[in-house]
């Protein structure tokens, strides 16, 4: 099963990004909530999204070329997935559940889930 495969360095970078998004939201829920309350066109938000998209672009393109993740995955979709994970972390009862949530979303990004 592709979902059970060990991530390659290409998609490993994406999984680390999602794990860090989850951890950051959990560590500082108030800060995460403050960022969510800013309007999407707030210059600081636009700049942050653009930096993150730039950082994600190369690993995504490489993983797509290698057939390791879905061909329709974009940096924007990864950022949306990260936000979804961040929101869910506040209600996750324990670290094991939080890890499973990240894995479920990450597994959905893999090519085999198309």
C-alpha positions as CSV (number, residue, x, y, z in Angstrom):
1,X,0.0,0.0,0.0
2,X,1.4,3.4,-0.9
3,X,-0.1,5.0,2.2
4,X,2.1,2.7,4.3
5,X,5.3,3.5,2.4
6,X,8.1,5.4,4.1
7,X,8.1,8.9,2.8
8,X,11.0,9.7,0.4
9,X,13.0,12.9,1.1
10,X,10.8,14.6,-1.5
11,X,7.5,14.1,0.3
12,X,9.2,13.9,3.7
13,X,9.7,17.7,3.5
14,X,6.0,18.1,3.0
15,X,5.1,15.8,5.9
16,X,7.6,17.7,8.2
17,X,5.8,21.0,7.1
18,X,2.4,19.5,8.1
19,X,3.8,18.2,11.4
20,X,5.3,21.5,12.2
21,X,2.0,23.3,11.4
22,X,0.3,21.0,13.8
23,X,2.9,21.4,16.5
24,X,2.9,25.2,16.2
25,X,-0.9,25.4,16.5
26,X,-0.8,23.1,19.6
27,X,2.1,25.0,21.2
28,X,0.5,28.4,20.9
29,X,-3.2,28.2,20.3
30,X,-3.7,31.9,21.0
31,X,-1.1,33.0,18.4
32,X,-2.6,30.5,15.8
33,X,-6.1,31.9,16.5
34,X,-4.8,35.5,16.1
35,X,-3.3,34.6,12.7
36,X,-6.6,33.0,11.6
37,X,-8.5,36.2,12.6
38,X,-6.5,38.4,10.2
39,X,-8.2,39.1,6.9
40,X,-6.7,37.0,4.0
41,X,-5.6,40.2,2.2
42,X,-3.6,41.5,5.3
43,X,-0.1,42.3,3.9
44,X,1.6,40.1,6.6
45,X,-0.6,37.2,5.7
46,X,-0.1,37.6,2.0
47,X,3.7,37.8,2.5
48,X,3.7,34.7,4.8
49,X,1.6,32.7,2.4
50,X,3.9,33.7,-0.5
51,X,7.0,32.6,1.4
52,X,5.4,29.3,2.3
53,X,4.3,28.7,-1.3
54,X,7.8,29.4,-2.5
55,X,9.3,27.0,0.0
56,X,6.8,24.2,-0.9
57,X,7.0,24.6,-4.7
58,X,10.2,22.8,-5.4
59,X,9.6,19.7,-3.2
60,X,6.1,19.4,-4.5
61,X,7.1,19.6,-8.1
62,X,9.9,17.1,-7.6
63,X,7.6,14.6,-5.7
64,X,5.0,15.0,-8.5
65,X,7.6,14.3,-11.2
66,X,8.7,11.2,-9.3
67,X,5.1,10.0,-9.0
68,X,5.3,10.0,-5.2
69,X,2.3,12.4,-4.6
70,X,-0.9,13.4,-6.3
71,X,-0.4,15.2,-9.6
72,X,-2.9,17.9,-8.7
73,X,-1.3,19.0,-5.4
74,X,-0.4,22.6,-5.2
75,X,1.4,24.7,-2.5
76,X,-2.0,26.4,-1.9
77,X,-3.7,23.0,-1.2
78,X,-0.9,22.1,1.2
79,X,-1.4,25.4,3.1
80,X,-5.1,24.7,3.4
81,X,-4.4,21.2,4.7
82,X,-2.0,22.7,7.2
83,X,-4.7,25.1,8.4
84,X,-7.2,22.2,8.7
85,X,-4.7,20.3,10.8
86,X,-4.0,23.3,13.0
87,X,-7.7,23.8,13.8
88,X,-8.1,20.1,14.6
89,X,-5.2,20.0,17.0
90,X,-7.1,21.9,19.7
91,X,-9.6,19.1,20.0
92,X,-7.3,16.1,19.7
93,X,-7.2,14.3,23.0
94,X,-3.5,13.2,23.0
95,X,-0.3,13.1,21.1
96,X,-1.1,9.7,19.5
97,X,-4.3,11.1,18.0
98,X,-2.6,14.2,16.8
99,X,0.0,12.1,15.0
100,X,-2.7,10.0,13.4
101,X,-4.5,13.1,12.1
102,X,-1.3,14.3,10.4
103,X,-0.7,10.9,9.0
104,X,-4.2,10.6,7.6
105,X,-4.1,13.9,5.9
106,X,-0.5,13.3,4.6
107,X,-1.6,9.8,3.3
108,X,-4.4,11.6,1.4
109,X,-1.8,13.6,-0.5
110,X,0.0,10.6,-1.8
111,X,-0.5,9.5,-5.3
112,X,-2.2,6.2,-4.4
113,X,-5.2,8.0,-2.9
114,X,-6.3,9.6,-6.2
